[in-house]
Every structure is written in structure tokens, then in C-alpha cells.
Amino acid sequence: MTHVVTEQCVRCKFAECVTYCPVACFREGDTFLVIDPEECIDCGNCVEACPADAIYPEDELPPELRPALEWNARLAPLLPLATADLRPLAEADAWLGRPDKWGTLAGEQAPAAGRP
């Protein structure tokens, strides 16, 4: 089992989760983070640390967020390791809690179900 970063991370990237991860399983995109399912040990530390409520255990993903599972698995091998010195994006607070943030991602960054 793995934990999954959902669209609530998009345009925020608060990154407290990275600090609490004991196995360095987070990868960094320009405007979001993902979890490498091959590295995640399912400890759950990241869930409590995320101020955007963007992280779920795989088996607790609501149906509308299921595309996040594919999104994390597909992008994790392509993105660099996220480091603990990350800072939230400048407009993170303005994006916090907004719906439909996957629609703001272009091309291959969007989850398969969210791509045009």
C-alpha cells in the first residue's frame, strides 16, 4: 500500500510532508509533489503534516481522486527527489482548497483522467 498526493497539492506545494517522511519518497514537480509508490512505506506521517489535506492512504482515496494514484506512479520516476528545504509556492495560500486544480496542469503533468 502507498500514500497518494492528490490535486490539493497543485499550486500550493507546502512541503511539510517532505520533512516528516522517513524514507524520502516525495518527488517534486514545478507546482506540486508526488509520492513514489515504490519508496513509500505507508507510515502516514505525511498525512498529518500536510496543511492542504492533499495526502490520502491509497485505500481511502475518494472515487473522484482515484486518478491521483496513476498520476503519482507515472510521474514519480520522472521527477527529482524533493528536499526538506522546499518552500511553499508564492500563491499557495490563494490556491489552498480550490477545486479542480488538475485542470491547471498542462499535458503530461495532468492525471490520465484529467487530460483533455
Secondary structure, 3 states (H helix, E strand, C coil): CCEEECHHHCCCCCCHHHHHCCCCCEEECCCCEEECCCCCCCCCHHHHHCCCCCEEEHHHCCHHHCHHHHHHHHHHHHCCECCCCCCCCCCHHHHCCCCCHHHHCCHHHCCHHHCC
